[in-house]
Amino acid sequence: MSKLILEAYELSKTYQDGTLKVDVLKDLNINIHENESVAIVGASGSGKSTLLHLLGGLDKPTSGNIKLMGQDIGLLSQNKLSQLRNQYLGFVYQFHHLLPEFSALENVMMPLLIRKMDKGQAKEEAINMLGKVGLAQRIEHRPSELSGGERQRAAIARALVTQPACVLADEPTGNLDRKNAEKIIELMLDLKEEHKASLIVVTHDDQLAKRFERRMAMDEGQL
């Protein structure tokens, strides 16, 4: 059996808005194995993005436990959690979140520099990854000089440059037309295989979800 990368047990998330209590996730369980592709689909507001944020340690559950590489992230200090996240996880969002004042190359180098990698080596790794996503000729361009599809490719390069154990992607094709959306999903699946990383994608697109090994539907806080 392949090893577990992410585990969540009896995960619940409740938001309080004045006297109104909203249960977004309810005693949810999920396991993600090494080199597995998982698509999570569901209606808007069903809790898909909330689940992804919890699995990535970007938010805390109301109750339940999450383990990343066997470590219970709820027991870690913020500093230790940040280190674990930087080491094992990559993130891709609907909006690319590239820093506008930096080139594609500098954006992709950023996670490696945070790891205190030598600048020359970080540059070499970033150039290599940008080549894999088809941006070899665009490395000096800033986000404003790239198309929507190119910006998302740069964001994927940034997520994968650290060789993470798992990539979490929240509606990564939400701002793209059908042709570019299919290209981005195909690219992510190809890179997942090449780097032996797990891939979890939240999407509202059932057609794209069919490309994944495992598909889950979010409904009323449950998978």
C-alpha positions as CSV (number, residue, x, y, z in Angstrom):
1,M,0.0,0.0,0.0
2,S,1.4,3.4,-0.9
3,K,2.1,5.7,2.0
4,L,-0.4,8.3,3.3
5,I,0.4,11.9,2.6
6,L,-2.6,13.6,4.1
7,E,-5.2,12.2,6.6
8,A,-8.2,13.9,8.1
9,Y,-10.4,12.4,10.8
10,E,-13.9,13.6,11.9
11,L,-13.1,17.1,10.5
12,S,-15.7,19.8,11.2
13,K,-15.7,23.5,10.5
14,T,-18.3,25.9,11.8
15,Y,-18.5,29.6,11.1
16,Q,-20.3,31.9,13.5
17,D,-22.0,35.1,12.1
18,G,-23.7,36.8,15.0
19,T,-26.3,34.4,16.2
20,L,-26.2,32.4,13.0
21,K,-24.1,29.2,13.1
22,V,-23.1,27.6,9.8
23,D,-21.7,24.1,9.7
24,V,-19.6,23.9,6.6
25,L,-17.9,20.5,7.2
26,K,-19.4,17.8,9.4
27,D,-17.3,14.9,10.7
28,L,-15.5,14.5,7.4
29,N,-12.9,11.8,6.8
30,I,-10.4,11.7,3.9
31,N,-7.1,10.0,3.1
32,I,-4.7,11.0,0.3
33,H,-2.1,8.5,-0.8
34,E,1.3,9.0,-2.5
35,N,1.1,9.9,-6.2
36,E,-2.7,9.9,-6.2
37,S,-4.9,12.3,-8.2
38,V,-8.2,13.4,-6.5
39,A,-10.9,15.7,-7.8
40,I,-13.4,17.2,-5.4
41,V,-16.5,18.5,-7.0
42,G,-19.7,20.2,-5.7
43,A,-21.9,23.2,-5.8
44,S,-20.6,26.6,-4.9
45,G,-20.7,27.0,-1.1
46,S,-20.6,23.3,-0.5
47,G,-17.3,23.5,1.5
48,K,-14.8,22.4,-1.1
49,S,-12.4,25.3,-0.7
50,T,-12.8,25.2,3.1
51,L,-11.7,21.6,3.1
52,L,-8.7,22.4,0.9
53,H,-7.6,25.3,3.2
54,L,-7.9,23.0,6.2
55,L,-5.8,20.2,4.6
56,G,-3.2,22.8,3.6
57,G,-3.0,24.2,7.2
58,L,-4.2,27.6,6.0
59,D,-7.1,27.5,8.4
60,K,-8.0,25.5,11.6
61,P,-10.8,23.1,12.0
62,T,-13.5,23.5,14.7
63,S,-12.8,19.9,15.6
64,G,-11.0,16.9,14.2
65,N,-7.5,16.1,13.3
66,I,-5.3,16.5,10.2
67,K,-2.0,14.7,9.6
68,L,0.6,15.7,7.0
69,M,3.3,13.1,6.5
70,G,2.2,11.5,9.7
71,Q,2.4,14.7,11.8
72,D,-0.7,16.1,13.5
73,I,-0.6,19.7,12.2
74,G,-2.9,20.9,15.0
75,L,-0.1,20.2,17.5
76,L,2.5,22.3,15.7
77,S,3.6,25.9,16.3
78,Q,2.9,28.3,13.5
79,N,6.6,28.3,12.7
80,K,6.8,24.5,12.5
81,L,3.6,24.3,10.5
82,S,5.0,26.8,8.0
83,Q,8.2,24.8,7.6
84,L,6.2,21.6,7.1
85,R,3.9,23.2,4.6
86,N,6.8,24.7,2.7
87,Q,8.5,21.3,2.6
88,Y,5.7,19.1,1.6
89,L,2.9,21.1,0.0
90,G,2.4,23.2,-3.2
91,F,-0.6,25.5,-3.7
92,V,-2.4,26.6,-6.9
93,Y,-5.4,29.0,-6.8
94,Q,-8.0,30.2,-9.2
95,F,-6.2,33.6,-9.1
96,H,-2.5,33.0,-9.8
97,H,-1.3,35.2,-6.9
98,L,2.0,36.0,-8.7
99,L,3.8,39.0,-7.3
100,P,3.2,41.7,-10.0
101,E,6.6,43.5,-9.5
102,F,8.6,40.3,-10.1
103,S,9.3,38.3,-13.3
104,A,8.0,34.8,-13.8
105,L,11.5,33.5,-12.9
106,E,11.6,35.5,-9.7
107,N,8.1,34.4,-8.7
108,V,9.1,30.7,-9.2
109,M,12.4,31.1,-7.3
110,M,10.6,32.6,-4.3
111,P,9.7,29.3,-2.4
112,L,13.2,28.0,-2.9
113,L,14.7,31.2,-1.5
114,I,12.4,31.0,1.5
115,R,14.0,27.6,2.0
116,K,17.4,29.4,2.1
117,M,18.5,27.7,-1.1
118,D,21.5,29.2,-2.8
119,K,20.3,31.9,-5.2
120,G,22.2,30.3,-8.2
121,Q,20.7,26.9,-7.6
122,A,17.3,28.4,-7.0
123,K,17.5,30.2,-10.4
124,E,18.6,27.0,-12.1
125,E,15.7,25.0,-10.6
126,A,13.2,27.7,-11.5
127,I,14.4,27.9,-15.1
128,N,14.1,24.1,-15.4
129,M,10.5,24.1,-14.0
130,L,9.4,27.0,-16.2
131,G,10.7,25.1,-19.2
132,K,8.6,22.1,-18.2
133,V,5.4,24.2,-18.2
134,G,6.3,25.7,-21.6
135,L,7.5,29.2,-20.4
136,A,11.2,28.9,-21.3
137,Q,10.9,32.0,-23.5
138,R,8.9,34.0,-21.0
139,I,10.9,33.8,-17.8
140,E,11.8,37.5,-17.7
141,H,8.2,38.6,-18.3
142,R,6.1,40.0,-15.4
143,P,2.6,38.7,-14.8
144,S,1.0,41.6,-16.6
145,E,2.9,40.6,-19.7
146,L,1.6,37.0,-19.7
147,S,-1.7,35.6,-20.8
148,G,-4.1,34.1,-18.4
149,G,-3.0,30.6,-19.3
150,E,0.7,31.5,-19.0
151,R,0.1,33.1,-15.6
152,Q,-1.5,29.9,-14.4
153,R,1.4,27.9,-15.8
154,A,3.8,30.0,-13.9
155,A,1.8,29.5,-10.7
156,I,2.0,25.7,-11.3
157,A,5.7,26.0,-11.8
158,R,6.0,27.8,-8.5
159,A,3.9,25.1,-6.7
160,L,6.0,22.3,-8.1
161,V,9.5,23.8,-7.9
162,T,10.0,22.6,-4.3
163,Q,9.2,19.0,-5.3
164,P,6.2,18.8,-2.9
165,A,4.6,15.6,-1.8
166,C,1.2,17.0,-2.5
167,V,-0.2,19.8,-4.6
168,L,-3.5,21.4,-3.5
169,A,-5.3,23.3,-6.3
170,D,-8.4,25.4,-5.8
171,E,-10.4,25.9,-9.0
172,P,-7.1,26.3,-11.0
173,T,-9.0,26.6,-14.3
174,G,-11.8,28.8,-13.1
175,N,-10.7,31.8,-15.0
176,L,-9.8,30.0,-18.2
177,D,-11.7,29.1,-21.3
178,R,-12.3,25.4,-22.1
179,K,-9.3,24.9,-24.3
180,N,-6.8,26.4,-21.8
181,A,-8.6,24.7,-18.9
182,E,-8.0,21.3,-20.5
183,K,-4.4,22.1,-21.2
184,I,-3.8,23.2,-17.6
185,I,-5.3,20.0,-16.1
186,E,-3.4,17.9,-18.6
187,L,-0.2,19.7,-17.6
188,M,-0.8,19.2,-13.9
189,L,-1.6,15.5,-14.3
190,D,1.6,15.0,-16.4
191,L,3.8,16.8,-13.9
192,K,2.2,14.9,-11.0
193,E,3.3,11.6,-12.7
194,E,6.8,13.0,-13.4
195,H,7.3,14.2,-9.9
196,K,5.3,11.4,-8.1
197,A,3.3,14.0,-6.2
198,S,-0.3,13.7,-5.0
199,L,-2.7,16.1,-6.6
200,I,-6.0,17.4,-5.0
201,V,-8.0,19.6,-7.2
202,V,-11.2,21.4,-6.3
203,T,-13.3,22.1,-9.3
204,H,-16.9,22.7,-10.3
205,D,-16.2,21.1,-13.8
206,D,-17.4,17.5,-13.9
207,Q,-15.8,17.0,-17.3
208,L,-12.3,17.9,-16.0
209,A,-12.9,15.8,-12.8
210,K,-13.3,12.7,-15.0
211,R,-9.5,12.9,-15.8
212,F,-8.7,12.1,-12.1
213,E,-8.2,8.7,-10.5
214,R,-10.5,9.4,-7.7
215,R,-13.5,11.7,-7.8
216,M,-15.5,12.9,-4.7
217,A,-18.6,15.0,-4.5
218,M,-19.0,17.5,-1.6
219,D,-22.6,17.6,-0.4
220,E,-23.8,19.2,2.9
221,G,-20.4,19.1,4.4
222,Q,-19.6,15.5,3.6
223,L,-17.7,13.7,0.9
